[in-house]
């Protein structure tokens, strides 16, 4: 993944770490969803409704919680701290069609993805996102 919007600057690691974890998750959710949708468009020649159904398996909280298992052990100290801060952040949002645990884990993963995207480490972002996709695929094969 390369920088898509060249008129936007990358944040420093300090600037990104100082953002509210919900803001990091907000950005990360968009990045993850765009990655999944793009990947599905490349792999499947189907109608948008079918793409939406396929994408939901990846982007729903349970799918992201499954994806987290593939990347949790390779997160560096900064990424792990961001994950934990976002996972443990008290929010008034309620998990919709997901367990609280899956929702919090998904929020943590989204925050890590948002952080990596905002600092502009696109090689690392690709590594994390590729492993996330593999993790969801592996879990769906087991189910």
Secondary structure, 3 states (H helix, E strand, C coil): CCCCCCCCCCCCHHHHHCCCHHHHHHHHHHHHHHHHHHHHHHHCCCCHHHHHHHHHHHHCHHHHHHHHHHHHHHCCHHHHHHHHHHHHCCCCCCCCCCCHHHHHHHHHHHHHHHHHHHHCCHHHHHHHHHHHHHHHHHHHHHC
